[in-house]
């Protein structure tokens, strides 16, 4: 109380209204007719950020959100007309009233973080005297604005500190978007997303002047719209600014009127608020699949801080962009944060793709984006050709593999001294036969709709693939044993041990994957895009988790391929070291056969990430060579048989496990 008295005395010394040295930030002046003894009251109302001046015959009541110095003071006893002014000095935190020549200090803690909005309409009350010659001004240097005579005047003010806090949060989010590598980790992303949700709540309550206000920068921009009762009966369109130089030039949103009708149903009769978040960055929206968002543009829409879903009328979003590449198809998605760290989902959204815009129609509100879905850069005719080649190649390969195995089993009684090489070749052909057969039946089993049959088919296909890769690796090990090892150490029951690895290891891997989660096998949908407007789905029984496929299959093949390439290089070095003239054809056949049994042509899969005509050629080569792998090994095997018979060296070559020349070992045990 003492500081209030001292400040009041100081103001009296400087002048009645304190204007000699201070420039007020807000001024409200008027004339009051005092007809009886009355007093002034001041009330602090922090819940209502409003300055109110209310007149009656008995009192002049003032309320504001500032801590009071005085609550009740008598006005001068003399009756008559009095000129009064209410001043607010933000810099000094002073909120005072001059009434005639008397000064009343109302508050010395009028926080400078508040600013003004437009005044509410003056109100009259029956039988209550009015104030006359009323005017107000806010902001230094602004001229007075006259108001009509009334008994009650209200001025809305808003907390600038809240706005500054929101701007600071937006800047922090923008910095995070620009430098996500400085704060890596899914927990960091989750915390940043929680801050975004907290920011949404603050934006839904921020006070501002006018019907809309935009906060933030180009990286993270928030627009808040006020929807009054008169506007709630029609759809709300919104168009963003043109963004030159970005992949997404801009967007448009159309919100159906049903949204605002639902808001009214929840008791929000006075006003609805729409929040549009325009985010140019994908750092907060990273899923496990590494999905790529078109232009990294994410649009968030909320109405009244409520969850909205199952709308009878769709929310329409249009994304404007340049023409997309031929091998890319847009898909409208929304961010689902209810499971784990979040993921992109397309449920409830429809996509209308065009040349320069993508239209999304969704029946709920959340964060939306357009995903860039890669599709094969081949037309429908090439897809049909590749499918036919695959089926024909698998059938021929399966028949050739089965025939070669059958021939070996029949001739084994005649030649009991078959070598380790030929047993390994036959096991590889057996794995290729199983892979061909399982691939031919998996799509048909997927179409019959039996979940158990599809799981079994997916496991069988995966097992066959792993067996094929494992026996390719064993082929490389056998080549190492014959070429690299200085001494051929005898290993007891070698074939049995190799079979345990070749068949047992894949069974173990598939069993572990299945026991870990039975849902790891089942229907796998492959979306094949024929054009930007048309796509088809192909369903096979396979691994449902892409992460397992990438780690187990691609990782295992990469290890086998690198090891077998090293063994093939050792074989080539051995051939060049011998320099046997006249055996060039035999050497070529040996290298060709070794390339097939070692799975070297499978490396063409690494070039499938290319584009254009080169990719198309690679796809044809990969399909032809690998679907016919069993048939090509069959041809190589019989060519070697004929070579051995022609040279009449077959009996001496059956003993090639002890031979040091890998050329001989590659053509041993014919029939």
C-alpha positions in Angstrom: 0.0 0.0 0.0 2.9 2.4 0.7 4.2 2.1 -2.8 0.8 3.0 -4.2 0.8 6.2 -2.0 4.3 7.2 -3.0 3.5 6.7 -6.7 0.3 8.7 -6.4 2.2 11.6 -4.8 4.8 11.4 -7.5 2.1 11.7 -10.2 0.6 14.7 -8.4 4.0 16.4 -8.4 4.4 15.7 -12.1 1.0 16.8 -13.1 -2.6 15.8 -12.5 -2.6 13.2 -15.3 1.1 12.5 -15.3 1.4 13.5 -18.9 4.3 15.8 -18.4 6.9 13.0 -18.5 4.9 9.9 -19.4 3.1 8.8 -22.5 0.2 6.5 -21.7 -0.4 3.3 -23.7 -4.1 3.3 -23.0 -6.5 6.2 -22.2 -10.2 6.2 -21.6 -11.9 9.5 -20.9 -15.5 10.7 -20.3 -17.8 13.0 -18.4 -19.8 11.8 -15.4 -22.7 13.6 -13.9 -22.4 13.1 -10.1 -25.9 13.6 -8.6 -25.2 12.1 -5.2 -22.4 11.0 -3.0 -20.6 8.1 -4.6 -17.3 6.2 -4.7 -15.0 4.4 -7.0 -14.4 0.7 -6.8 -11.7 -1.4 -8.5 -11.9 -5.2 -9.0 -9.2 -7.6 -10.2 -10.7 -10.2 -12.5 -7.8 -12.3 -13.9 -10.1 -14.9 -15.3 -11.5 -12.3 -17.8 -8.8 -10.4 -19.7 -11.0 -7.4 -20.1 -10.9 -3.8 -18.8 -14.5 -2.7 -17.9 -15.8 0.7 -16.9 -19.2 0.6 -15.4 -21.2 3.6 -14.2 -24.1 3.9 -11.8 -25.4 6.7 -9.6 -23.7 5.3 -6.5 -20.3 4.3 -8.0 -17.9 4.2 -10.8 -16.8 0.5 -11.0 -13.6 -0.4 -12.8 -12.3 -4.0 -13.3 -9.1 -5.2 -14.9 -6.7 -8.2 -14.6 -4.1 -6.3 -12.6 -3.4 -6.6 -8.9 -5.1 -3.7 -7.0 -3.7 -1.0 -4.8 -7.1 0.1 -3.6 -10.5 -1.5 -3.7 -12.8 1.3 -2.6 -12.3 5.1 -2.4 -14.8 7.9 -2.1 -15.2 10.4 -4.9 -15.3 14.2 -4.3 -18.3 15.3 -2.2 -19.1 18.2 -4.5 -21.9 17.3 -7.0 -21.8 18.2 -10.6 -20.1 17.1 -13.9 -16.7 15.7 -13.6 -14.1 14.9 -16.4 -12.3 11.7 -15.7 -9.6 9.7 -17.5 -8.3 6.1 -17.0 -4.6 5.7 -17.8 -2.4 2.7 -18.3 1.4 3.1 -18.5 2.7 -0.3 -19.5 6.4 0.6 -19.1 5.9 1.6 -15.4 3.1 -0.9 -14.7 0.8 2.0 -13.6 -3.0 1.8 -13.9 -4.6 5.0 -12.5 -7.6 7.2 -12.6 -7.9 11.0 -12.5 -11.3 12.2 -11.4 -11.6 16.0 -11.7 -8.3 17.1 -10.0 -8.0 14.0 -7.9 -5.8 11.0 -8.7 -6.6 7.4 -7.8 -3.8 4.8 -8.1 -5.6 1.5 -9.0 -2.6 -0.8 -9.6 1.2 -0.6 -9.7 1.6 -4.0 -11.3 -0.2 -3.5 -14.6 1.9 -6.1 -16.5 3.3 -4.8 -19.7 2.7 -8.1 -21.5 -0.9 -7.2 -22.4 -2.1 -5.6 -25.6 -5.5 -4.4 -26.8 -8.1 -5.6 -29.2 -11.1 -3.7 -30.4 -13.6 -2.6 -27.7 -17.0 -4.3 -27.3 -20.1 -2.4 -28.1 -21.1 0.1 -25.3 -24.1 -1.1 -23.2 -27.0 0.8 -21.6 -28.9 -0.3 -18.6 -32.4 0.8 -17.7 -32.5 3.6 -15.1 -28.6 3.9 -15.0 -27.0 7.2 -15.8 -24.7 7.2 -18.8 -21.2 8.6 -19.4 -20.9 11.3 -22.1 -18.2 12.7 -24.3 -16.4 9.4 -24.2 -13.3 8.7 -26.2 -10.4 6.2 -26.0 -6.9 5.7 -27.5 -4.3 3.0 -27.2 -0.9 2.8 -28.6 1.4 5.7 -28.3 0.8 8.5 -30.8 -2.7 7.2 -31.9 -5.5 9.7 -32.0 -8.7 9.5 -29.9 -11.7 7.5 -31.0 -15.1 8.7 -29.9 -17.7 6.4 -28.5 -21.4 6.8 -28.0 -22.8 7.6 -24.5 -23.4 4.5 -22.5 -23.3 3.0 -19.0 -20.8 0.2 -19.6 -17.7 0.0 -21.7 -15.4 -3.1 -22.2 -12.0 -3.4 -23.8 -10.6 -6.9 -24.6 -6.9 -7.3 -24.1 -4.7 -10.2 -24.8 -1.6 -11.6 -23.2 1.4 -10.8 -25.4 3.6 -13.1 -23.3 1.3 -16.0 -24.4 1.8 -15.0 -28.1 5.5 -14.7 -27.5 5.6 -18.1 -25.9 3.7 -19.6 -28.9 6.1 -17.9 -31.4 9.1 -19.3 -29.4 7.6 -22.8 -29.5 7.1 -22.5 -33.3 10.7 -21.3 -33.7 11.9 -24.3 -31.7 9.9 -26.7 -33.8 11.2 -25.0 -37.0 14.8 -25.4 -35.8 14.1 -29.1 -35.0 12.7 -29.6 -38.5 15.7 -28.0 -40.1 18.3 -29.9 -38.0 16.7 -33.3 -37.0 20.1 -35.0 -36.9 21.1 -33.0 -33.9 18.4 -34.7 -31.8 18.1 -38.2 -33.2 16.1 -41.1 -31.8 12.4 -42.1 -31.7 12.0 -40.9 -28.2 13.2 -37.4 -29.2 10.6 -37.5 -32.1 7.9 -38.5 -29.7 8.7 -35.7 -27.3 8.7 -33.2 -30.2 5.3 -34.5 -31.3 4.0 -34.1 -27.8 5.2 -30.5 -27.9 3.3 -30.0 -31.1 0.1 -31.2 -29.5 0.7 -28.9 -26.5 1.2 -26.1 -29.0 -2.1 -26.9 -30.6 -3.9 -26.5 -27.3 -2.2 -23.1 -26.7 -3.1 -21.9 -30.2 -6.8 -22.9 -29.6 -6.9 -20.4 -26.7 -4.8 -17.5 -27.9 -6.5 -14.1 -27.9 -6.1 -12.0 -31.1 -7.9 -9.3 -33.0 -9.9 -10.0 -36.1 -11.2 -13.2 -37.6 -7.9 -14.9 -38.3 -4.2 -14.8 -37.2 -1.1 -16.5 -38.5 1.9 -17.4 -36.4 5.3 -18.9 -37.2 7.6 -19.0 -40.2 7.6 -20.8 -43.5 8.8 -24.0 -41.9 6.1 -24.3 -39.3 3.1 -21.9 -39.8 -0.1 -21.9 -37.8 -3.3 -20.2 -38.8 -6.2 -19.8 -36.3 -9.6 -19.0 -37.7 -12.6 -17.8 -35.8 -15.9 -19.2 -37.0 -18.9 -17.2 -35.7 -22.5 -18.5 -35.6 -23.3 -16.7 -38.9 -20.5 -18.6 -40.6 -21.2 -22.0 -39.2 -24.0 -22.7 -41.6 -21.7 -23.0 -44.7 -18.6 -24.8 -45.8 -15.3 -23.1 -44.9 -12.7 -22.8 -47.8 -9.1 -21.9 -47.1 -6.3 -21.3 -49.6 -2.7 -21.1 -48.7 -0.2 -18.6 -50.1 1.8 -19.5 -53.2 5.2 -21.1 -52.3 7.5 -20.5 -55.2 10.5 -22.9 -55.5 9.0 -25.7 -53.4 7.9 -29.1 -54.6 4.4 -28.4 -53.3 3.4 -24.9 -54.4 0.5 -24.6 -52.1 -2.7 -26.3 -50.8 -6.4 -25.6 -50.4 -8.8 -26.9 -47.8 -12.5 -27.2 -47.7 -14.1 -28.0 -44.4 -17.8 -29.1 -44.4 -20.4 -27.3 -42.4 -21.1 -30.4 -40.4 -17.9 -29.8 -38.5 -19.2 -26.6 -37.0 -22.6 -28.1 -36.3 -20.9 -30.8 -34.2 -19.0 -28.0 -32.4 -22.3 -26.3 -31.5 -23.6 -29.6 -30.3 -20.8 -29.8 -27.8 -21.9 -26.5 -26.3 -19.7 -24.1 -28.3 -22.5 -21.8 -29.3 -20.6 -18.5 -29.5 -17.6 -19.3 -31.6 -15.7 -22.2 -33.1 -12.0 -22.2 -33.8 -10.2 -23.9 -36.7 -6.5 -24.5 -36.5 -4.5 -25.1 -39.7 -0.9 -26.3 -39.2 1.3 -25.9 -42.3 4.5 -27.9 -41.7 7.3 -28.1 -44.3 9.3 -30.9 -42.8 9.0 -34.6 -42.1 11.1 -34.9 -39.0 8.2 -35.3 -36.7 6.5 -37.8 -39.0 9.0 -40.6 -39.5 7.6 -44.1 -39.7 9.5 -47.5 -39.7 9.1 -47.8 -43.5 11.0 -44.6 -44.2 8.0 -43.3 -46.2 8.7 -40.2 -48.3 6.2 -37.3 -48.1 5.6 -35.2 -51.2 7.5 -32.0 -50.7 7.7 -32.8 -47.0 4.4 -31.0 -46.8 2.2 -32.0 -43.8 -1.1 -30.3 -43.1 -2.8 -30.5 -39.7 -6.4 -29.5 -39.1 -8.3 -29.3 -35.8 -11.6 -27.8 -34.8 -12.1 -26.7 -31.2 -9.4 -29.1 -29.8 -11.7 -32.1 -30.3 -11.3 -35.4 -32.0 -13.3 -35.6 -35.2 -13.9 -38.9 -37.2 -16.5 -40.6 -39.2 -17.8 -37.4 -40.9 -20.7 -37.9 -43.4 -19.2 -35.2 -45.6 -15.5 -35.4 -46.5 -12.8 -32.9 -45.7 -11.2 -32.0 -49.0 -7.5 -31.1 -49.4 -5.8 -30.2 -52.6 -2.0 -30.3 -52.9 -0.7 -28.3 -55.9 2.6 -29.6 -57.3 4.6 -30.2 -60.5 4.0 -33.2 -62.6 5.2 -36.3 -60.8 7.7 -38.8 -62.3 6.2 -41.8 -64.2 7.3 -44.3 -61.6 5.7 -42.4 -58.7 2.1 -42.5 -57.6 0.7 -40.2 -54.9 -1.3 -41.6 -52.0 -3.3 -39.6 -49.4 -2.5 -40.6 -45.9 -2.9 -39.4 -42.3 -0.6 -39.7 -39.3 -1.8 -42.3 -36.8 -0.1 -41.7 -33.4 -2.1 -44.2 -31.4 0.3 -47.1 -32.0 3.9 -47.0 -31.0 5.8 -44.1 -32.5 3.2 -43.4 -35.2 2.8 -44.4 -38.8 1.1 -43.2 -42.0 -2.3 -44.8 -42.7 -4.7 -44.4 -45.6 -7.9 -45.5 -43.9 -10.8 -43.2 -44.5 -9.0 -41.2 -47.2 -9.4 -41.4 -51.0 -6.9 -40.2 -53.5 -7.6 -38.4 -56.8 -4.4 -38.0 -58.7 -3.9 -35.5 -61.4 -1.1 -34.1 -63.4 -0.4 -31.0 -61.3 -2.5 -31.6 -58.2 -3.6 -34.4 -55.8 -7.0 -34.3 -54.1 -7.5 -36.0 -50.8 -11.0 -36.7 -49.4 -10.9 -37.8 -45.8 -13.7 -38.4 -43.2 -11.7 -37.3 -40.2 -9.3 -34.6 -39.0 -5.7 -35.0 -38.1 -2.3 -34.4 -39.9 -2.5 -35.2 -43.6 0.2 -35.6 -46.3 0.7 -37.2 -49.7 3.1 -40.2 -49.8 5.3 -40.8 -52.8 4.7 -44.5 -53.7 7.3 -45.9 -56.0 6.0 -48.2 -58.8 7.8 -50.2 -61.5 8.8 -48.2 -64.5 7.3 -50.6 -66.9 4.0 -50.6 -68.8 1.2 -53.1 -68.5 2.4 -55.1 -71.6 5.9 -55.6 -70.1 4.4 -56.7 -66.8 2.4 -59.4 -68.6 5.4 -60.6 -70.5 7.5 -60.9 -67.4 4.7 -62.8 -65.7 4.5 -65.3 -68.6 8.3 -65.7 -68.6 8.3 -66.3 -64.9 5.7 -69.1 -65.0 7.2 -70.8 -68.1 10.8 -70.5 -66.7 9.8 -72.0 -63.3 8.0 -74.9 -64.9 11.0 -75.7 -67.2 13.4 -75.3 -64.4 11.4 -77.6 -62.0 11.1 -80.3 -64.7 14.8 -80.1 -65.6 15.9 -80.2 -61.9 13.7 -83.2 -61.2 14.9 -85.0 -64.3 18.6 -84.4 -63.4 18.0 -85.6 -59.8 16.2 -88.7 -61.1 19.0 -89.5 -63.5 21.6 -89.2 -60.8 19.6 -91.5 -58.5 19.3 -94.1 -61.2 23.0 -94.0 -62.2 24.4 -93.9 -58.6 24.1 -97.7 -58.4 26.3 -98.0 -61.4 28.9 -95.6 -60.1 29.1 -95.9 -56.4 32.1 -93.7 -56.2 30.2 -90.4 -56.8 32.0 -87.4 -55.4 31.0 -84.8 -52.9 30.6 -82.3 -55.8 27.8 -84.1 -57.5 25.9 -84.6 -54.2 26.1 -80.9 -53.5 24.9 -80.1 -57.1 21.9 -82.5 -56.6 20.9 -80.9 -53.3 21.1 -77.5 -54.9 18.8 -78.7 -57.7 16.5 -80.1 -55.1 16.3 -76.7 -53.4 15.7 -75.0 -56.8 12.9 -77.5 -57.6 11.2 -76.7 -54.2 11.6 -72.9 -54.9 10.0 -73.2 -58.3 7.1 -75.3 -57.1 6.4 -73.2 -54.1 6.5 -70.0 -56.2 4.0 -71.5 -58.7 1.4 -72.4 -56.1 1.7 -69.4 -53.6 -0.4 -67.0 -55.6 -3.2 -69.5 -56.0 -3.2 -70.4 -52.3 -3.4 -66.7 -51.5 -6.5 -66.3 -53.6 -8.5 -69.1 -51.9 -8.7 -67.2 -48.7 -7.5 -69.9 -46.3 -5.3 -68.2 -43.6 -3.7 -71.4 -42.5 -2.9 -72.6 -46.0 -1.4 -69.2 -46.9 0.8 -69.2 -43.7 2.0 -72.7 -44.6 2.6 -71.6 -48.2 4.5 -68.5 -47.2 6.7 -70.6 -44.8 7.4 -73.1 -47.5 8.3 -70.4 -50.1 10.6 -68.8 -47.6 12.1 -72.1 -46.6 12.8 -73.0 -50.2 14.5 -69.6 -50.9 16.7 -70.0 -47.8 17.6 -73.6 -48.8 18.5 -72.4 -52.3 20.8 -69.6 -50.8 22.3 -72.0 -48.3 23.2 -74.6 -50.9 24.7 -71.9 -53.0 26.9 -71.0 -50.0 27.8 -74.6 -49.6 28.9 -74.7 -53.3 31.2 -71.8 -52.5 32.5 -73.7 -49.4 33.2 -76.8 -51.5 35.1 -74.6 -54.0 37.1 -73.2 -51.1 37.9 -76.7 -49.9 39.2 -77.7 -53.4 41.0 -74.6 -54.5 42.1 -72.7 -51.4 43.0 -75.4 -48.9 46.5 -76.7 -49.3 45.7 -80.1 -48.0 42.4 -81.9 -48.6 41.6 -83.1 -45.1 39.2 -86.0 -45.0 36.0 -85.2 -43.2 33.9 -88.1 -41.9 30.3 -88.1 -43.0 30.8 -84.8 -44.9 27.7 -85.1 -47.0 25.5 -85.7 -44.0 26.9 -82.7 -42.2 26.5 -80.5 -45.3 22.8 -81.7 -45.5 22.2 -80.8 -41.9 23.4 -77.3 -42.7 21.8 -76.9 -46.1 18.4 -78.0 -44.9 18.5 -77.7 -41.1 19.6 -74.0 -41.0 16.7 -72.7 -43.2 14.2 -74.8 -41.1 15.6 -73.3 -37.9 15.4 -69.8 -39.2 11.8 -70.2 -40.5 10.8 -71.9 -37.3 12.2 -69.0 -35.2 10.4 -66.4 -37.3 7.1 -68.3 -37.1 7.3 -68.9 -33.3 8.3 -65.3 -32.6 5.0 -64.2 -34.3 2.7 -66.3 -36.4 1.6 -63.2 -38.2 5.0 -62.9 -39.8 3.7 -65.2 -42.5 0.5 -64.7 -44.5 -0.9 -62.6 -47.3 1.4 -60.0 -48.7 -0.2 -57.4 -51.0 1.9 -55.9 -53.7 0.4 -52.7 -55.2 1.3 -52.5 -58.9 0.8 -49.1 -60.5 -0.1 -49.2 -64.1 -0.4 -45.4 -64.3 -1.1 -42.4 -62.0 -4.8 -43.1 -62.3 -4.9 -46.9 -62.1 -3.4 -49.6 -59.9 -3.9 -53.3 -59.3 -3.1 -55.5 -56.3 -1.2 -58.8 -56.5 -1.4 -61.0 -53.4 1.0 -63.8 -52.6 1.7 -65.9 -49.5 5.0 -64.5 -48.1 6.6 -62.7 -45.2 4.3 -59.9 -44.0 7.1 -57.9 -42.2 9.4 -56.1 -44.7 12.0 -55.7 -42.0 12.4 -59.4 -41.7 12.7 -59.8 -45.5 15.4 -57.1 -45.7 17.5 -58.5 -42.8 17.1 -62.2 -43.3 16.8 -62.6 -47.1 18.8 -59.7 -48.4 21.4 -59.9 -45.7 21.9 -63.7 -46.1 22.2 -63.4 -49.9 24.7 -60.6 -49.6 26.9 -62.7 -47.4 26.6 -65.7 -49.7 27.2 -63.6 -52.8 30.4 -61.9 -51.4 31.8 -65.3 -50.3 31.0 -67.0 -53.6 32.5 -64.1 -55.6 35.7 -64.5 -53.7 35.8 -68.2 -54.4 35.0 -67.7 -58.1 37.9 -65.2 -58.2 40.2 -67.8 -56.7 39.1 -70.3 -59.3 39.8 -67.8 -62.2 43.3 -67.2 -60.7 43.9 -70.9 -60.6 42.9 -71.3 -64.3 45.1 -68.4 -65.4 48.0 -69.9 -63.4 47.8 -73.2 -65.3 47.6 -71.7 -68.8 46.7 -75.0 -70.4 46.5 -74.5 -74.1 43.7 -76.2 -75.9 41.4 -76.3 -72.9 39.7 -72.9 -73.3 36.3 -74.4 -74.0 36.5 -76.6 -70.9 37.6 -73.6 -68.8 34.7 -71.5 -70.1 32.2 -74.3 -69.3 33.6 -74.6 -65.9 33.3 -70.9 -65.2 29.8 -70.8 -66.6 28.7 -73.7 -64.5 30.3 -72.3 -61.4 28.6 -69.0 -61.9 25.2 -70.7 -62.0 25.7 -73.0 -59.0 27.2 -70.1 -57.0 24.2 -67.9 -57.7 26.1 -65.1 -59.3 23.2 -64.1 -61.7 21.1 -63.4 -58.6 23.3 -60.2 -58.2 21.2 -58.7 -61.0 18.7 -57.9 -58.2 21.0 -55.1 -57.0 20.5 -53.3 -60.2 16.7 -53.2 -59.8 17.0 -49.9 -58.0 17.9 -48.2 -61.3 15.4 -46.6 -63.7 14.5 -46.2 -67.3 15.4 -48.7 -70.1 18.4 -50.1 -68.2 16.1 -51.2 -65.4 13.7 -52.9 -67.9 16.6 -54.8 -69.5 17.8 -55.9 -66.0 14.4 -57.1 -65.1 14.2 -59.2 -68.2 17.6 -60.7 -67.7 17.0 -61.4 -64.0 13.7 -63.1 -64.8 15.0 -65.2 -67.6 18.2 -66.4 -66.0 17.0 -67.0 -62.5 13.7 -68.7 -63.4 15.7 -71.0 -65.7 18.5 -71.6 -63.2 17.6 -75.3 -62.8 17.4 -75.8 -66.6 20.7 -74.0 -67.2 22.4 -76.2 -64.5 20.9 -79.2 -66.3 22.4 -78.2 -69.6 25.8 -77.5 -68.0 25.8 -80.8 -66.3 25.0 -82.8 -69.4 27.6 -80.8 -71.4 30.2 -81.8 -68.9 29.0 -85.4 -69.1 29.5 -85.3 -72.8 32.9 -83.7 -72.5 34.0 -86.5 -70.1 32.7 -89.3 -72.3 34.3 -87.7 -75.3 37.7 -87.6 -73.6 37.2 -91.1 -72.2 38.5 -89.8 -68.9 35.4 -90.4 -66.9 36.7 -93.2 -64.6 39.8 -91.2 -63.6 37.8 -88.1 -62.9 35.4 -89.7 -60.4 38.1 -89.4 -57.8 38.3 -85.7 -58.0 38.0 -85.0 -54.3 41.7 -85.6 -54.1 42.5 -83.7 -57.2 44.1 -80.3 -56.8 42.8 -78.9 -60.1 39.4 -77.4 -59.7 38.7 -77.8 -63.4 38.6 -81.6 -62.8 36.5 -81.2 -59.7 33.9 -79.3 -61.6 33.3 -82.0 -64.1 33.4 -85.1 -61.9 30.8 -87.9 -61.4 28.9 -87.7 -64.6 26.7 -90.6 -64.6 
